[in-house]
Amino acid sequence: MTRKPLNEILNLPIPEPEIYRLAESVPEPLVNWYRQNARALPWRENPEPYRVWVSEIMLQQTRVEAVKPYYRRFLEALPDAAALANAPEEQLMKLWEGLGYYSRARNLQKAARQIMERHGGKLPPSYELLLDLAGFGEYTAGAVASIAFGIPVPAVDGNVLRVFSRLLAADSDIMAPAVRRGYRSLLLETMPQSCPGDYNQALMELGATLCAPNGPPSCADCPLSHLCRAYAGGNPTAFPVKAPKKERRVEEKTVFVVISPEGVLLRQRPNEGLLAGLWEFPWEEGRLGREAAARLLEKWGVVPRKIRTLRPARHIFTHMEWRMEGVLAVCEKILPPEGMRLVTWEEMETVYTVPSAFSAFQKAALAAKEELP
């Protein structure tokens, strides 16, 4: 089967050889810039395979500054694959609390157990074997293989796609699978063999700092501006091109923060689906209003001495948005209804993992605790 030319895949008016010549001109100035300007990040201090892997999983869909304290705390508690493989789920989830996308943590542990069973407790120095581990897609396998083991394979994320779509002034949809494969093929064939890890990190660094997604890029400081077709055309913010996202589904909920001197009422989410197995403040669909909320508390057998509404909150998932009203019920004593659990104040902070979707209500609970007798 004849391969479709790259200029057709990327919808470019320049011939394929010119695309490859441009890509081959990128590594030298970019890596030199990276080695002089790279941010000091804890996972770069010692790029040992386990450390690189943990950082890459944490950094998926999470800002660098938000990850730093989690990363340090995680490595102190679980310093290697053996510790991660044997960690109780409650400890793992608590270490991950606030990072979101909890399936990442579960896949991290699943992969650690595979590493113990298949590879003697060490990540394998092979792109193909890494790709066979839980939670390892092409990007993660490429990042770990190149940074930790020096294997010349690309790690194509949103930053890399943005940098290259601007370099080429390519108006093809970067979310289209064929386009992403085209960029990966281009990078694979033009990777510097001597420093693939630095090159991949340099592309990510450039996309996270100078060639950033929000606001105009800092083209005057960019080491690739002399190569960049979007910069030459005066329209770098026109790239990358993405198909419009589907509108998020909106769900309205009424969240109950039921507290007493003994603790807080929580319930566990189902073991499958969104936020699987985590603990949440009980809620009901829709905006109930104060009277309906009071009736529901009565149905649960909860007898508050004081009820008040809380500030509304919202949480945005990838395809869905929760808009939440809050009700605070302060009780002398709580007999947990069926399916719920009264956890102590200490347990809520040290044992039970409450996802960040409910962080506003967790803060409200802790603030109200100070008012308890």
C-alpha positions in Angstrom: 0.0 0.0 0.0 1.4 3.4 -1.0 2.0 5.8 1.9 0.2 9.1 1.7 2.7 12.0 1.4 3.1 13.9 4.7 2.3 17.3 3.0 -1.1 15.8 2.1 -1.7 14.5 5.6 -0.8 17.9 7.2 -2.5 19.9 4.4 0.7 21.8 3.5 1.5 23.6 0.3 5.2 22.6 0.5 6.7 19.4 -0.7 7.5 16.5 1.7 11.3 16.8 1.4 11.1 20.4 2.6 9.1 19.3 5.6 11.8 16.9 6.6 14.6 19.4 6.0 12.8 21.8 8.4 12.3 19.2 11.0 16.0 18.1 10.8 17.0 21.7 11.4 15.1 21.9 14.8 17.2 19.7 17.2 20.5 21.6 17.4 19.2 25.1 18.2 16.4 23.8 20.4 18.5 21.4 22.5 21.1 24.2 23.0 18.4 26.5 24.2 16.9 23.9 26.5 20.3 23.1 28.1 20.7 26.8 29.0 17.1 27.7 29.9 15.3 24.5 31.2 13.3 25.0 34.4 14.7 23.3 37.5 12.1 20.6 38.2 12.5 17.9 40.8 12.0 15.0 38.3 14.9 16.4 36.1 17.4 16.3 39.0 17.7 12.6 38.8 16.1 11.1 35.7 15.9 7.6 37.1 13.2 5.5 35.2 10.8 5.2 38.1 11.0 8.9 38.9 10.5 9.9 35.3 7.5 7.6 35.0 5.8 8.9 38.1 6.3 12.5 37.0 5.0 11.8 33.4 1.8 10.2 34.8 1.2 13.1 37.3 1.8 15.7 34.6 -0.9 14.4 32.3 -3.6 17.0 32.3 -2.1 18.7 35.4 0.0 21.9 35.6 3.7 21.6 36.6 3.4 23.9 39.6 0.5 21.8 41.0 2.4 18.6 40.5 5.6 19.5 42.4 4.4 19.0 46.0 2.5 15.8 45.1 5.5 14.4 43.4 7.8 14.9 46.4 5.3 13.5 48.8 4.6 10.5 46.6 8.3 9.6 46.2 8.9 9.9 49.9 6.1 7.5 50.6 6.5 5.1 47.7 10.2 5.4 46.5 10.2 2.5 44.1 8.0 0.1 42.1 8.0 -2.5 44.9 6.6 0.1 47.4 4.0 1.2 44.9 3.0 -2.3 44.0 2.4 -3.2 47.7 0.8 0.1 48.8 -2.7 -0.2 50.3 -5.3 1.4 48.0 -6.3 3.9 50.7 -2.8 5.2 50.9 -2.4 5.4 47.2 -5.6 7.3 46.7 -4.8 9.7 49.6 -1.4 10.5 48.1 -3.2 11.2 44.8 -6.0 13.2 46.4 -6.4 16.6 44.6 -4.6 15.6 41.4 -7.8 14.2 39.8 -8.1 11.6 37.1 -7.7 8.8 39.7 -7.6 6.1 37.1 -4.0 7.3 36.5 -3.1 6.3 40.0 -4.8 2.9 39.7 -3.0 2.2 36.4 0.3 3.3 38.0 -0.1 0.7 40.7 -1.3 -2.0 38.2 1.8 -1.3 36.1 4.1 -1.4 39.2 2.7 -4.9 39.9 3.3 -5.9 36.2 6.9 -4.6 36.6 7.4 -6.7 39.7 6.0 -9.8 38.0 7.6 -9.4 34.6 10.7 -7.3 34.9 12.2 -8.0 38.4 11.0 -4.7 39.8 12.7 -2.4 37.2 11.1 -0.6 34.3 12.2 -2.4 31.1 14.7 -0.4 28.9 12.5 -1.0 25.8 9.8 1.1 24.2 7.8 -1.9 23.1 7.9 -3.5 26.6 7.0 -0.2 28.2 4.0 0.1 25.8 2.8 -3.2 27.1 2.4 -1.9 30.7 -0.9 -0.5 32.2 -1.4 3.2 31.6 1.4 3.4 29.0 0.4 4.9 25.7 2.7 6.1 23.0 3.4 9.4 24.7 4.3 7.9 28.1 6.3 5.1 26.7 8.2 7.5 24.5 8.9 9.9 27.3 10.2 7.3 29.7 12.1 5.4 27.0 13.9 8.6 25.7 14.5 10.4 29.0 15.4 7.5 31.2 17.0 5.1 28.7 18.1 7.3 25.8 16.0 5.4 23.3 15.4 7.6 20.2 11.6 7.6 20.1 9.3 10.7 20.2 6.9 11.7 22.9 4.2 13.6 21.2 1.8 15.6 23.4 -0.2 18.8 23.0 2.9 21.0 23.4 4.8 19.1 20.7 1.8 19.3 18.3 1.4 23.0 18.9 5.1 23.7 18.3 5.3 21.7 15.1 2.0 22.9 13.7 3.3 26.5 14.1 6.7 25.7 12.7 5.0 24.3 9.6 2.0 26.6 9.6 -0.1 23.4 9.1 -3.8 24.0 9.3 -4.8 20.4 9.6 -6.7 19.4 12.7 -4.2 18.2 15.3 -6.9 16.1 17.0 -7.3 13.9 13.9 -5.6 10.5 14.4 -4.0 10.5 10.9 -2.5 14.0 11.6 -1.1 13.0 15.0 0.4 9.8 13.4 1.9 12.1 10.7 3.6 14.3 13.2 4.8 11.2 15.2 6.3 9.7 12.0 8.0 13.0 11.2 9.6 13.2 14.7 10.6 9.5 14.7 12.5 10.0 11.5 14.2 13.2 12.5 15.1 12.4 16.2 18.6 13.2 17.2 20.1 9.8 18.1 22.6 11.3 20.6 20.2 13.1 22.9 16.5 12.0 22.4 15.6 12.7 26.0 16.8 16.2 25.9 15.1 16.8 22.5 11.7 15.5 23.7 12.0 17.6 26.9 13.1 20.6 24.9 10.0 20.4 22.7 7.8 20.1 25.8 9.6 23.0 27.5 9.2 25.2 24.5 5.5 24.4 24.2 5.0 25.0 27.9 6.9 28.3 28.2 7.5 30.3 25.0 5.2 28.6 22.5 2.4 28.4 25.0 -1.3 27.8 24.3 -2.9 30.8 26.1 -2.0 34.2 24.8 0.5 35.2 22.1 3.7 33.1 21.9 7.0 34.7 22.9 8.4 34.5 19.4 11.2 37.1 20.0 12.8 34.7 22.5 12.2 31.5 20.6 15.2 29.6 19.4 13.2 28.3 16.4 11.7 31.6 15.2 14.1 31.7 12.2 12.6 28.4 11.1 8.9 29.0 11.9 6.6 29.5 9.0 3.8 30.7 11.2 6.1 33.4 12.6 7.2 34.4 9.1 3.6 34.7 8.1 2.8 36.9 11.1 0.0 34.7 12.4 1.4 32.1 15.0 -1.8 32.2 17.1 -3.8 30.8 14.1 -2.1 27.5 14.9 -2.7 24.8 15.9 -6.1 24.1 14.3 -8.6 22.0 16.3 -12.1 20.9 15.5 -14.6 22.5 17.9 -15.2 20.6 21.1 -18.6 19.1 21.8 -20.5 21.1 24.4 -20.2 19.7 27.9 -23.2 18.1 29.5 -24.3 20.1 32.6 -25.6 18.2 35.7 -27.1 20.0 38.7 -26.7 18.6 42.2 -27.4 19.4 45.8 -24.5 18.4 48.0 -25.1 17.7 51.8 -22.3 18.6 54.3 -23.6 16.8 57.4 -21.3 17.3 60.4 -21.2 16.8 64.2 -18.4 16.9 66.8 -17.7 13.3 66.0 -17.1 13.8 62.3 -18.6 14.0 58.8 -21.0 12.0 56.8 -19.5 10.5 53.6 -20.5 7.7 51.1 -18.4 5.7 48.7 -18.8 6.0 45.0 -19.3 2.8 42.9 -16.2 0.8 42.0 -16.8 1.5 38.3 -17.1 4.7 36.3 -16.4 8.3 37.2 -14.3 8.8 40.4 -14.6 5.1 41.0 -14.3 3.9 44.6 -13.6 7.4 46.1 -15.5 9.0 48.9 -17.9 11.9 48.5 -20.3 14.1 50.4 -23.8 12.7 49.8 -25.8 14.5 47.1 -29.0 14.4 45.2 -29.7 15.3 41.6 -31.1 18.8 40.9 -31.5 21.9 43.0 -33.6 20.9 45.9 -34.1 24.1 47.8 -34.0 24.4 51.6 -37.4 22.8 52.4 -36.8 19.8 50.1 -33.3 19.4 51.5 -34.7 19.4 55.0 -37.2 16.7 54.1 -34.5 14.5 52.6 -32.4 14.9 55.7 -35.4 13.8 57.7 -35.8 10.8 55.4 -32.2 9.9 56.1 -32.9 10.1 59.9 -30.5 13.0 60.2 -31.7 15.5 62.8 -29.7 18.8 62.5 -29.8 21.6 65.0 -28.9 24.1 62.3 -29.2 24.1 58.5 -27.9 26.7 56.1 -27.0 26.9 52.5 -23.5 27.1 51.3 -21.9 28.9 48.4 -22.5 27.1 45.1 -19.6 25.4 43.4 -18.9 23.8 40.1 -16.4 21.3 38.7 -15.5 20.7 35.1 -14.7 17.2 33.8 -13.6 16.5 30.3 -17.1 16.0 28.9 -19.3 17.2 31.8 -19.8 20.0 34.2 -21.3 19.7 37.7 -23.1 22.7 39.1 -23.6 22.2 42.8 -25.6 23.8 45.5 -24.6 23.1 49.1 -26.4 22.4 52.3 -24.7 22.4 55.7 -26.4 20.4 58.4 -24.9 20.8 61.9 -25.9 18.0 64.2 -25.3 17.0 67.8 -25.1 13.4 66.8 -25.3 11.5 63.5 -26.6 8.0 63.0 -25.3 7.2 59.5 -28.1 6.2 57.0 -27.7 3.0 55.0 -24.9 3.3 52.5 -23.2 6.2 54.2 -20.4 6.3 56.8 -19.6 8.7 59.7 -15.9 9.3 59.5 -13.9 11.2 62.1 -12.4 14.6 61.3 -8.9 13.1 61.4 -9.9 10.2 59.1 -11.3 12.6 56.5 -8.0 14.4 56.4 -5.7 11.4 56.6 -7.5 8.2 55.4 -10.5 8.9 53.2 -9.9 10.3 49.7 -12.4 13.0 48.7 -12.0 14.1 45.1 -11.3 17.7 44.2 -14.8 17.9 42.7 -16.0 18.3 46.3 -13.1 20.5 47.5 -15.3 23.5 48.1 -17.6 21.5 50.4 -14.6 19.8 52.2 -13.3 23.3 53.0 -16.8 24.4 54.2 -16.9 21.3 56.5 -13.6 22.1 58.0 -14.5 25.8 58.5 -17.8 24.8 60.1 -15.9 22.4 62.4 -14.3 25.4 64.1 -17.8 26.5 65.2 -18.7 23.2 66.8 -18.9 23.1 70.6 
